[in-house]
């Protein structure tokens, strides 16, 4: 039997209970640039792996605390050519997809 994954706490209650004064007021443009044009990953997260199966169009997302876990998952996901894999860390976003044009049908 596999051991249960450890609980990773979130702090939603702390933000819900915080008074309005602790939050900075932002214009739409500032919010757009901050949240839409960039990303922010917590220090406890090494990378996020998102995979979309092009056949079923289903999307799964995996969050990892170590690069070892990311590498193992990506190698496993790359075995299926229908998978389109997006890897996001605190610095970069990478897209891995199978390129059908590289296959020679001769």
C-alpha positions as CSV (number, residue, x, y, z in Angstrom):
1,X,0.0,0.0,0.0
2,X,1.3,3.4,-1.0
3,X,1.9,5.9,1.8
4,X,-0.5,8.8,1.8
5,X,0.8,12.0,0.3
6,X,1.6,14.7,2.9
7,X,-0.9,17.5,3.3
8,X,0.4,20.8,1.9
9,X,-1.4,23.5,3.8
10,X,-2.7,26.7,2.2
11,X,-3.5,29.9,4.0
12,X,-6.9,30.9,2.6
13,X,-8.4,31.6,6.0
14,X,-5.6,34.1,6.9
15,X,-6.4,36.1,3.7
16,X,-10.1,35.8,4.2
17,X,-9.9,37.2,7.8
18,X,-7.4,40.0,6.9
19,X,-8.8,43.5,7.0
20,X,-9.2,45.4,3.7
21,X,-6.5,47.9,4.6
22,X,-3.7,45.3,4.2
23,X,-4.5,44.9,0.5
24,X,-3.0,47.4,-1.9
25,X,-5.5,48.9,-4.4
26,X,-4.6,48.2,-8.0
27,X,-5.8,49.6,-11.3
28,X,-6.9,47.1,-14.0
29,X,-3.7,47.7,-16.0
30,X,-1.5,47.0,-13.0
31,X,-3.4,43.9,-12.2
32,X,-3.3,42.7,-15.8
33,X,0.5,43.2,-16.0
34,X,1.1,41.6,-12.6
35,X,-1.2,38.5,-12.9
36,X,-1.8,37.9,-16.6
37,X,1.5,38.9,-18.1
38,X,3.6,37.2,-15.5
39,X,3.4,34.4,-13.0
40,X,4.3,33.8,-9.4
41,X,5.1,30.4,-7.9
42,X,5.5,29.8,-4.1
43,X,9.0,29.0,-2.8
44,X,7.8,25.6,-1.7
45,X,7.0,24.6,-5.4
46,X,9.9,23.7,-7.7
47,X,7.7,23.3,-10.9
48,X,4.2,22.8,-12.2
49,X,3.7,20.3,-15.0
50,X,0.5,20.5,-17.1
51,X,-0.3,17.9,-19.7
52,X,-3.0,18.0,-22.3
53,X,-3.8,14.9,-24.3
54,X,-4.5,16.0,-27.9
55,X,-6.8,12.9,-28.5
56,X,-9.1,13.3,-25.4
57,X,-8.5,17.0,-24.8
58,X,-8.2,16.2,-21.0
59,X,-5.8,18.3,-19.0
60,X,-4.0,17.1,-15.9
61,X,-1.7,19.2,-13.7
62,X,1.1,18.1,-11.3
63,X,2.9,20.2,-8.7
64,X,6.4,19.2,-7.6
65,X,8.7,20.2,-4.8
66,X,11.8,18.7,-6.3
67,X,13.3,18.6,-9.8
68,X,13.7,14.8,-9.5
69,X,9.9,14.4,-9.5
70,X,9.5,16.7,-12.4
71,X,12.1,14.8,-14.5
72,X,10.5,11.4,-13.8
73,X,7.0,12.6,-14.6
74,X,8.1,14.4,-17.9
75,X,10.0,11.3,-19.1
76,X,6.9,9.2,-18.4
77,X,4.6,11.7,-20.2
78,X,6.8,11.9,-23.2
79,X,6.2,8.3,-24.0
80,X,2.7,9.2,-25.3
81,X,3.0,11.3,-28.5
82,X,-0.5,12.6,-27.9
83,X,0.6,14.5,-24.8
84,X,1.4,18.2,-25.0
85,X,3.5,19.1,-21.9
86,X,3.9,22.5,-20.3
87,X,6.5,22.9,-17.6
88,X,6.5,26.1,-15.5
89,X,9.1,27.0,-12.9
90,X,9.8,30.4,-11.3
91,X,11.9,31.6,-14.2
92,X,10.6,30.0,-17.4
93,X,7.7,28.2,-19.2
94,X,8.6,25.3,-21.5
95,X,6.3,23.5,-24.0
96,X,7.1,20.0,-25.1
97,X,5.0,18.5,-27.9
98,X,5.4,15.7,-30.4
99,X,6.2,17.0,-33.9
100,X,4.5,14.9,-36.5
101,X,6.2,16.7,-39.3
102,X,9.5,15.1,-38.3
103,X,8.2,11.6,-39.1
104,X,9.2,10.3,-42.5
105,X,6.3,8.4,-44.1
106,X,8.4,6.9,-46.9
